[in-house]
Amino acid sequence: MNNSSTELDMEIGAAIDTSGLKQIRRRRLYFFATVIIYMPLMLIANQISPTLRCMAITFSVWVLLLFAVTMYLALARCPVCGQYFHMRGMSFLPVRRCMHCQLHINDDKAK
């Protein structure tokens, strides 16, 4: 049993495209950085000009950026199975495993 498991791990390891997982990790970084930057961005916009118009413009720009980055992440394909890494059907979940083949985001790194 252990031997076949090792062989399967070696086959999966050989099939993993390291540049593909690296690209997915970079897209995840963009996504989470966009989410985290919301509060500091709104605070800076409030300090520069505390009007409702300035806050609405800043929020609108952030939402457009979030939409673009989310689409960029959602359309990333798994290097092993070729399906969308973070999507199954219409559901988008930025989890660490492929929604189809369960490939972990860090499977290409040394253990």
N, C-alpha and C positions, 0 to 999 in steps of 0.2 A: 504494500500500500504506500509506503513511504517513498519507494523508488519511483512509482508512477506519478506521485505528487511532485517529486523533484523534476521529473521529465516535463511535466505540464508547466511548472514554473519556468523551466529553461525555455520552453517553446514560447510562452507568453513574453518572457524577457527578451527573446530574440525578435519578437514581432513588434515590440514597443518602439515607436519612433520618438527618440528623446527630444527632438526639436518640436514635435507636436505637443507633448506634455509641457515643455518649456513655454510654448506659445499660449497654452491654456492658463498656466500659472501667471503669465504676464497679463493676460486679459482679466483674470480674477483680481489681480492687484489694481488695475485701472478701475474695475467696478467698485471694489471696497474702498478705494481712495476717494472715489466720487461720492459715495455714501457718507464717509467720515467727514469730508470737507464741507458738508452742508452747514453745520452750526457755525464754524469759524467764518465762513463766507457771509452768512446772514449777519453775524455780529459786526464784521467789517463794513458791510453795506449800511447797517444801522448807524455806525459811528460816522461814516462819510456823509450820509444824508438820511436822516431818520423819517423821511416822507414815505407815505404808502406807495407812491409811484416807484421810487427807487427800490423798495423792498420787493414789489411785484415784478419788476424787471429782473432783478437778481434771481428771484425764485424761478421765474420763467426760463431764464438762461440755464439755471442749474437743472431744471426738469428736462429740458431739451438735451443737455449733456448726459444726464442719467439715462434717458431713453436711448441715445446713440450708443453709449457704453454697454448698456444692458443687451441691446441687439447684437453688438460686437461679441459679447461673451456668449450669448444664447446660441449663436450660429457657429460656435467652435465645434469641430468634429473630433471624435475620439480617434486616436491614431491606430487603435487595434480593430475596432468593429466598424468604424466609418460613420456611425450614427452621431447625432448631436449629443455632446458630452453632458450638458446640463438640462436637456429637454427630453421629455417623454410625452408625446402627443402635444397638447397645448400647455402643459405645465412646465414652468421654468423653476428649477431649484438649484441654486448655486452650491451644491454639495461637493464633497471631495472625491466621490466615486462616479464613474460613468453610469448614467441611468439605465444602460442596456447591458453592458458586459461586466460591470462592477470593477473596472480598472481604477485603481487609486491614483490620485493626482501625483503622488511621489513615488510611484513604482519604478521609475527610471533611475532614481538616486540609489547610491550604494547603501547596502544594509549593514 
